[in-house]
Amino acid sequence: MSNHVSNEEYYERWEAAAKKPSHVERTPAEIAAVQGTRMKAANPWDTYLNDPNLTPEMEAAVAEYATHTHDDSSNQTKEELCRQKEISNEVSKGYQFVTPDEYNNIEERTGRILHSSEFINILRKAGIRCWYRDHPQVGKVTLLVQRDDGRDDGFEVACWCQLGFTTELSVMDFDEHGIPLAEKFRGWRTCLLQMLLKGLITEEKINKYFGPPKNSPAWDRYNSLVHSLRRDYSGIS
């Protein structure tokens, strides 16, 4: 008798010898076990406070521990915290390009409130050819100015302006150590200073169309910067 195995019998033996796929005939419980929390009806974060292994005695101990507060620190700890804060405040002074004391008079810094549309209209009345363009940050617009001094045929970015109503002088935000974070409100006088710095407007036009600056502590930085720039651009009409 021949020992020859037909192709059909060979494939039957091959299929019989193959392992069954691991996913075949799994029960719903087995499937749920490998799905993590995805297939569970309850949100996992709603169960974090419910430990099924927590005994009544342990629950009582946890509740009692939760009543412990640490507000009443020792005088030594409080003194050390104050000392560390003073050190931090002293170190932070090296990073202060402006100080909270310069910006604490909000009423004086608020001054004359202008809308961004009114601000640009006054600039145009002063003979400044300028336009607003979109700014990548919300609540801001980019002010473009066309020079008339022959140095540039195109437009120059003067500064960014606050969109909508804003204060006369800028109002800053500070952290707990007095380090400036950003301008809470960009004052329109700050925009004029940047234009003055770039030679896009003169001090005479600023005073004529926007009014002269005031003499008060809140205006010290503005007046000091104008004074330092006065000679540089005195020849620009």
C-alpha positions as CSV (number, residue, x, y, z in Angstrom):
1,M,0.0,0.0,0.0
2,S,1.3,3.4,-0.9
3,N,2.1,5.9,1.9
4,H,1.4,8.8,-0.3
5,V,-0.7,11.6,1.3
6,S,-3.0,13.5,-1.0
7,N,-2.9,17.3,-1.1
8,E,-6.5,17.4,0.4
9,E,-5.5,15.3,3.3
10,Y,-2.3,17.3,3.8
11,Y,-4.2,20.6,4.1
12,E,-6.7,19.0,6.5
13,R,-3.9,17.9,8.7
14,W,-2.3,21.4,8.4
15,E,-5.5,23.2,9.4
16,A,-6.1,20.7,12.3
17,A,-2.6,21.3,13.7
18,A,-3.0,25.1,13.6
19,K,-3.7,26.9,17.0
20,K,-7.0,28.5,17.4
21,P,-6.9,32.4,17.2
22,S,-6.8,33.8,20.7
23,H,-9.8,36.0,20.2
24,V,-12.2,33.2,19.2
25,E,-15.0,32.3,21.6
26,R,-14.1,34.8,24.2
27,T,-16.9,35.5,26.7
28,P,-18.2,39.1,27.3
29,A,-16.6,39.1,30.7
30,E,-13.2,38.2,29.2
31,I,-13.6,40.9,26.6
32,A,-14.5,43.5,29.2
33,A,-11.5,42.5,31.3
34,V,-9.0,43.5,28.6
35,Q,-10.9,46.7,27.7
36,G,-9.9,48.7,30.8
37,T,-12.5,51.3,31.8
38,R,-13.7,51.9,28.2
39,M,-16.6,49.4,28.4
40,K,-17.7,50.2,31.9
41,A,-20.9,52.1,32.6
42,A,-19.5,54.2,35.4
43,N,-16.9,56.9,34.9
44,P,-13.7,55.8,36.5
45,W,-13.1,59.3,38.0
46,D,-16.5,58.9,39.8
47,T,-15.2,55.8,41.6
48,Y,-12.0,57.1,43.0
49,L,-13.5,58.1,46.3
50,N,-15.3,54.7,46.7
51,D,-12.9,52.0,47.8
52,P,-14.8,48.7,48.2
53,N,-12.0,47.5,50.6
54,L,-12.5,50.4,52.9
55,T,-13.9,49.3,56.3
56,P,-16.1,51.5,58.4
57,E,-13.3,51.9,60.9
58,M,-11.0,53.1,58.1
59,E,-13.7,55.5,56.7
60,A,-14.0,57.0,60.2
61,A,-10.2,57.4,60.4
62,V,-10.1,59.1,57.0
63,A,-12.9,61.5,57.9
64,E,-11.2,62.4,61.2
65,Y,-7.9,63.0,59.4
66,A,-9.6,65.3,56.9
67,T,-10.5,67.6,59.7
68,H,-6.9,68.3,60.5
69,T,-5.8,71.7,59.2
70,H,-2.3,73.3,59.3
71,D,-3.3,76.9,59.2
72,D,-2.0,77.4,62.7
73,S,1.7,77.1,61.9
74,S,4.3,77.8,64.5
75,N,5.8,81.3,64.8
76,Q,9.1,80.0,63.7
77,T,7.6,78.6,60.5
78,K,5.8,81.9,59.8
79,E,9.0,83.9,60.4
80,E,10.9,81.6,58.0
81,L,8.3,82.0,55.3
82,C,8.5,85.8,55.7
83,R,12.3,85.7,55.5
84,Q,12.2,83.5,52.3
85,K,9.7,85.9,50.7
86,E,11.8,88.9,51.5
87,I,14.8,87.1,49.9
88,S,12.7,86.3,46.8
89,N,11.5,89.9,46.6
90,E,15.1,91.2,46.9
91,V,16.3,88.8,44.2
92,S,13.4,89.7,41.9
93,K,14.4,93.4,41.9
94,G,17.1,92.5,39.4
95,Y,14.4,91.6,36.9
96,Q,12.3,94.7,37.3
97,F,12.4,97.0,34.3
98,V,9.5,98.7,35.9
99,T,8.3,98.6,39.5
100,P,4.8,98.4,41.0
101,D,5.3,101.8,42.7
102,E,5.4,103.5,39.2
103,Y,2.0,102.0,38.3
104,N,0.1,102.1,41.6
105,N,-1.9,105.2,40.8
106,I,-4.4,103.7,38.4
107,E,-6.6,106.8,38.3
108,E,-3.8,109.0,37.0
109,R,-2.7,106.3,34.5
110,T,-6.2,105.8,33.2
111,G,-6.4,109.5,32.2
112,R,-8.3,110.2,29.0
113,I,-9.8,107.0,27.6
114,L,-9.7,106.6,23.8
115,H,-11.1,104.0,21.5
116,S,-8.7,102.6,18.9
117,S,-10.8,104.0,16.1
118,E,-10.7,107.5,17.7
119,F,-6.9,107.2,18.2
120,I,-6.2,106.5,14.5
121,N,-8.6,109.2,13.4
122,I,-6.6,111.8,15.5
123,L,-3.3,110.4,14.0
124,R,-4.8,111.0,10.5
125,K,-5.9,114.5,11.4
126,A,-2.2,115.1,12.4
127,G,-1.2,114.2,8.9
128,I,0.0,110.6,9.7
129,R,-0.9,108.2,7.0
130,C,-1.6,105.0,8.9
131,W,-3.8,101.9,8.9
132,Y,-4.6,99.0,11.2
133,R,-3.9,95.4,10.3
134,D,-4.8,92.2,12.1
135,H,-2.6,91.1,15.0
136,P,-2.0,87.5,15.8
137,Q,-3.2,88.0,19.4
138,V,-6.8,88.6,20.3
139,G,-7.6,92.2,21.5
140,K,-4.7,93.8,19.6
141,V,-4.2,95.5,16.2
142,T,-1.0,96.3,14.4
143,L,-0.5,100.0,13.5
144,L,1.2,100.6,10.1
145,V,2.5,104.0,9.2
146,Q,3.8,105.3,5.8
147,R,6.8,107.5,6.2
148,D,6.9,110.9,4.6
149,D,10.6,111.7,5.1
150,G,11.9,109.9,2.0
151,R,13.7,107.2,3.9
152,D,11.2,104.5,3.0
153,D,8.7,104.1,0.3
154,G,6.7,101.5,2.1
155,F,5.0,101.0,5.4
156,E,6.6,100.6,8.8
157,V,5.1,98.7,11.7
158,A,4.7,101.4,14.4
159,C,3.5,99.2,17.2
160,W,0.6,97.2,18.4
161,C,-2.4,99.0,19.8
162,Q,-5.1,97.8,22.1
163,L,-8.3,97.1,20.2
164,G,-11.3,99.0,21.6
165,F,-11.2,101.4,24.6
166,T,-7.9,101.8,26.4
167,T,-6.2,104.0,29.0
168,E,-3.9,107.0,28.4
169,L,-0.9,105.4,30.1
170,S,-0.2,101.7,30.2
171,V,-1.3,99.6,33.1
172,M,0.9,96.7,34.0
173,D,0.3,93.3,35.7
174,F,2.8,92.2,38.3
175,D,3.4,88.9,40.0
176,E,3.6,88.4,43.8
177,H,7.3,89.5,43.8
178,G,6.7,92.7,41.9
179,I,8.1,91.4,38.6
180,P,6.2,92.9,35.6
181,L,4.3,90.2,33.6
182,A,2.6,92.1,30.7
183,E,0.6,95.1,29.9
184,K,-2.9,94.8,31.3
185,F,-3.9,97.8,29.2
186,R,-1.7,99.3,26.6
187,G,-2.0,103.1,26.9
188,W,-2.3,105.1,23.7
189,R,0.5,107.3,25.0
190,T,2.7,104.2,24.9
191,C,1.9,103.9,21.2
192,L,2.8,107.5,20.6
193,L,6.1,107.0,22.4
194,Q,7.0,104.1,20.1
195,M,6.1,106.2,17.1
196,L,8.2,109.0,18.5
197,L,11.1,106.6,19.0
198,K,10.9,105.5,15.3
199,G,10.6,109.0,14.0
200,L,7.0,108.5,12.8
201,I,5.6,111.5,14.7
202,T,7.0,114.6,16.4
203,E,6.5,115.8,19.9
204,E,4.9,118.9,18.6
205,K,2.2,117.0,16.8
206,I,1.6,114.8,19.9
207,N,1.1,117.9,22.0
208,K,-1.0,119.7,19.4
209,Y,-3.5,116.9,18.6
210,F,-3.4,114.7,21.7
211,G,-2.6,117.4,24.3
212,P,0.5,118.0,26.4
213,P,1.6,115.6,29.1
214,K,0.9,116.1,32.8
215,N,3.4,116.7,35.5
216,S,2.8,114.0,38.2
217,P,4.6,110.9,39.4
218,A,2.6,108.7,37.2
219,W,3.9,110.6,34.2
220,D,7.6,110.6,35.2
221,R,8.6,107.8,32.9
222,Y,6.7,109.2,29.9
223,N,8.2,112.7,30.4
224,S,11.7,111.3,30.9
225,L,11.5,109.3,27.7
226,V,10.1,112.2,25.7
227,H,12.9,114.4,27.0
228,S,15.6,111.9,26.0
229,L,14.1,111.6,22.5
230,R,13.5,115.3,22.0
231,R,16.9,116.1,20.5
232,D,17.0,113.0,18.3
233,Y,14.0,113.8,16.2
234,S,13.8,117.5,16.5
235,G,14.4,118.0,12.7
236,I,11.5,115.8,11.6
237,S,8.4,117.9,10.5
